[in-house]
Amino acid sequence: MRESRMLAFCSISALDRSVAEAAALARRTGCDGLEVTARAPHLDPAAGPGAARDAGRAVRGEGLSVVAYGSYLGRFGQASPEIARREVALAAALGAPLLRVWAEPLEGPEGGFDTVVTLLRAAAEAAAGEGITVVVERHVGSHADTPPRIRHLFDAIDRPNVALNYQVLDFLPPDEIALQPADAQHLASLARYFHLKNYRPNPEPGGRLLPGASLADGALDYRAILSAALAAGYAGPLTIEFLAMDPRPVEEKLAADVAFVRGLLAEAGAA
């Protein structure tokens, strides 16, 4: 694997500053791109395509690519085909090749599975005309959590521009930590996007992992996880989503995570 793979930062971890300042932060710490989050002050979906174009120009003005638009389609009541088409239009205005969406349960039989399929199919059909891939973020309790449920969802949507936004499932029990490299290897063929974030051990015996660790020092072994995914053929962007919950400045925490991932990619390339 080449060390020059796209490495990005998710702007959700820098909502204390403008999207241009978030892009500058990512550039200074060695990132190649930014995922623009659908939250003010970065991009309020209600602000329309003009605001999205401005956000895209701000990111590219810092020398970065817009790697993805982090929408909340499928969550917070955003579950209509009209909203799907709105989010696709915003991704296109941003210049984002990937539209991140959700497959959260809705009211109705089987957690509204058919409604979720209809929603994500509408997004995929609108996105196809813009050359955009719809990536479904993986979350525990969603229709995209376990490998069988992910495959069932994608088979039902049945559109070529729908893929997985892979990430290790949140709030894992500690006895599943060692299984994550195999999990990444198993799902790599379905993924076109990859979120990186690590977790802290739970002080309660047997307690589920807690958010907020660095990529290098958390409970998850990202050396093994990334090696497994890359060996299985994952070839998309890698995006650092959440940072460690410690008193270091954001720039220091992000720079450390970037250096760690760059090191892993260099090791993979040498291997």
N, C-alpha and C positions, 0 to 999 in steps of 0.2 A: 504493500500500500504506500502510495506517495505521501510524504509529509506535507505536501502542499494542499491537501484536502481542505475544503471550505470549513472554517471554524467560525462560529458566530456566537452572538450574545443575545439573549432575550431581553427586550427592553422592560419587561415587567419588574426586573430587579433594579431598575433605575427610574422609577416613577417620581422621584424627588427632583427631577430635572427635565428639561425639554427633550424632545426626540433628537434634536441636533446635538445636544450635550451628551445624551446617551450614546449616540454614534461616535462622538469624539472620544468618550471614555473607552468604547470598544476598540477604536483605532489605536489609541495610546497603549492599550494592553496587549495588542497583537492579534486582534480578531480581523476577520475578512468581511464579516457581514453582521446584520442586525435583523432580528425578528421584531417587527413593529407590533406592539400589543394594542388591542382595541380598548384602550382606556385613556381617558384624559390624564395628563396633557399630551400624550403621544398621538392617539387617534381616537377621537370620539366618533363612533359610526354615524351618529346623527348629523355630523358636520358635513357629510357628503364627499363626493369624489374630488372636489377642489382641495379640500383639506388633506385628502389622501395623497394627491399629487404633490402638495407642498411638503408633506412628510417624507415622501420618497426622494424629492430633490434635496431635502436637508440631509438625509442619510448619504446619498451619493455625493453630496458636497463635501462630506468628510472622507471620501475615497472608499466607502464601503458599499457592498451590495445589500439590497433588501432581500434577505433570504426567504422570509415568510411573512405572511400577515396572520397574527395570532388572534383570530376572531373568537367569539363566544356563540357562534351558530350552534344550536342544539342545546344551549344552556340558558338559564335565566329567562325562560319563556320565549326565547328566540327560535321558534320552531315552525315557521311558515315558509312555503316556497318563495313568497315575496321577499322575506328577509334573506333567504339563501341567495337570491339574485342580487340583492343589495350588497351582500358581503362579497360576492364575486366581483361586482363592479368596483368596490373599494380595493380589493386585491389587485385588480387590473390597473387602477389608477396609481396605486403604490409602485407598480412594477414588480410585484411579488410573484415568483413562479409557484409558490406553495400557499394554499389556504388551509390553515389549521382549524378544524371543527371538532365538535363533541358528539358523542353517542350516548348521552345521558338518558336514563329511563324516563318515560312520560306516562301520563295516566292512560289506562286502558289495558286490555289483555296483554300479558307477557311484557309489561312495562312499555306498552306502546311501540313494540318492535316494528310493526308495519308502518307506523307514522314516521319513525326515525328513518327507516329505509327510504320512504317517499321523500323526506326532507333532504337526505344526503344524495339521493339520486338527482333531485332538482339542482342541488349545488353542483354536482359533477357535470350535468348536462350544460348548465350555464358556463361553467369553468372551461369546458372542452373548447368552446369557441374562442377563448382567450389564451389557450395554451397553458392553463393552470392545472396543477394536480391538487386534489383535495386530500388532505392528510388527516386521519381521524386519531385524535389524541387518546392514548390508552389510560384508563382510570379504573380503579377497583370499583365494582358495583355497576359499571356501565355496560353497554352492549359490546364494548371493545375492551375486555379485561383479560380473560383467559384465552389461550390459543384456539380452542374449539369455538368459542363465541365470536372471536375476531373473524375466523374463517367463515362462520355461518353468516355474519353480517355482510362481509364482502361478497360472498356468493349471492346473497339476496339483492344487494345493490347492483352488482353485475355491470360495472362501468370500468373501462380500462384506466381512467385517470383518478381512481380512488386507491389510496394506499394508507399504510399505518404510520402514525407519528409514534415511533417506538420510544418507550421509556420503561425503566424498571417500575413495577407496580408500587404505588405508595403504601406506606404503613404495613410493610411485610412483617410476619412473625419471624423471630430470629432463626428458627430452624429452616427457613427457606432461603437464607442468604447465599448458601453455597450452591443453590440451584440456578442462580441468575445467569452465569455464563451460558449454560445450556439453553435457558429461556431465550436469551439474545440470539443465540445461534439458530434456534428453531424458528424465530419470527423474522429474521433478517431479510428473507426473501420477500416479505410482504411490506417492508418499510421503505419509505423514501425520505424520511426525516427522523432525527434522533435527538431527543432531549437528554441532557446530562445534568444530574443533581444527585447529591449524596445525602445520607441519613446518619443520625446519631443513635447509638444503642439506647434502649429504654432502661432506666434504672430499676424498673419493676421487673422481677424475674419472669421471663417469658413474654414480656411486654413487646408490643409492636414497635418497629423502628420509628424514630421521630425525625422531622425535617431539620436541616440546618448544619450539615457538615461539609467540609471541603471535599473536593473530588479525590484528593490524595489520601486523606486521613480519616474518611468516614467508614461506616460499617460495610459498605459495598466495595468489592475489589474491582475497580474499574479497569485495571490492567487486564484481568481475566475476561471481564465482560466485553470490553472493546475488541480485544484480540479475537474472541469468539465470533462477534458480529462481523468483523472485517474478513476473517477467514471464511465465513459463510457467504460473503459476497456483498455485504452492505457497502454502498458506494455514494450515499447521499451526504448532505451537510450534517455536521455535529454542532449542536447549539447548547451552550451553557445557560441553563434556565434560572436556577436559584443558587444563591451563594451561601457560604457558611454564616451562621448566626453567632458572630463573635465581634469584639469591639474594633477590629482592624478597619481601616477605611475601605470603601467599596473598591476603589482602584487597586489596592493591594490584594484584596481577596480575588478579584477577577484575574489579575495578572498571574497570581499563583496557580489558579485553575487552568489558565491558558498555557502556561509553561508546562504544567503536568500533562495536559492532553497532547501538546506538541511533542513532548518526550515520548509518549506512548506511540504516537504515529510514526515517529522516527524509528523506534524499536521495531514496529510492525514492518516498516519499509526495509529495514536491514535484514529482518527474518525472511 
